[in-house]
């Protein structure tokens, strides 16, 4: 792998991203965290919500969606 295709933390860069912070009340964050359990991460959950909203508003084509509409469940040791 070429070094120009690796980002600063050593992970391959899929597409350019913009790092932003968001501030939520704890009660909302806990609900978001709970709702995101079916996704790989809270970030994936937020991405799916934003993509779905943009598709609904016709600002993004479904073929341009990065995430799948079906969530990828987190694995737990209790299965």
DAPE-V457562 format. One record per run of one state. SS is the DSSP state (helix for helix, strand for strand, loop for the rest). FROM is the first residue (numbers start at 1). LEN is the number of residues. If there is no record, write none. Layout:
# DAPE-V457562
ss=(SS/SS)
from=(FROM/FROM)
len=(LEN/LEN)
This chain:
# DAPE-V457562
ss=(loop/helix/strand/loop/strand/loop/helix/loop/helix/loop/helix/loop)
from=(1/3/6/7/12/13/26/39/42/57/62/65)
len=(2/3/1/5/1/13/13/3/15/5/3/15)
